[in-house]
Amino acid sequence: MPRLLGINIPEKKHIEIALTYIYGLGRPSSRKILAEAGIPFDKKAADLTPQELNRLKELIDKGYKTEGDLRRQVMTNIKRLKDIGSWRGLRHAKKLPVRGQKTKTNTRTVRGNVRKTVGSGRKPAAEPT
C-alpha cells in the first residue's frame, strides 16, 4: 500500500478516489492536485512511481491543510464557539444537531431516546399450569 502523509492509500482504487482517504481532501481538491502534478485521474494508486508520490506529497503539504492540523483547527473552532456561549457552541456541548435539523423524530440515538421496534402487540398465550 502506498503511504502518503502517514495514511495508507488503497492501492486498488484510482488515485483520484484514493486521495480522498486523507482527511481534508475531497474529489475536487484531489482532481486539482492531480492536474497540477500531471498524473492521470484513472491511474491506480499501486502504479504510482516514487517520484509521483513525492510530487503529490509536496503539492498537498504546500497548498492544503490536512490530517492533524485540520482536525486541531476544527476542534479549536468548536471550543471557541463553546467558550463564547453561542447557539452553535451550546448545541455542540449538548451533542445535538447544530445546523437546524429537527430533533423530534431524528437524532434519537444522540439524545439517548432509542426505541425498540414493537411486535404485533399481542402477548403469547399463557401456559396452563
C-alpha angles and dihedrals in degrees: 000000000000114000121216124177091344094307125114107231116209107251098206094060128082111266091242089063096035092060090060088069086076111089109248098027122098134173097281094049092044089053091051092049093048093047090051091048092047094236119141114246095229096054113118117244091236091059095060117117121226089251091056091048090051091049091051091048092051093048093048093046092047100047111021139057107223144166115349098012093050094044089050091050092050091049092050090049091053091045090051090052090051093048095052090047097235123165092253090049092052091049090051091049092051090045092237129136110288104196103062101273116155117256104193095090105008130056092039094143092051091051092047093244100125112168120199118222112260124226124223092300092241116126120222116259115269115255115242114247 
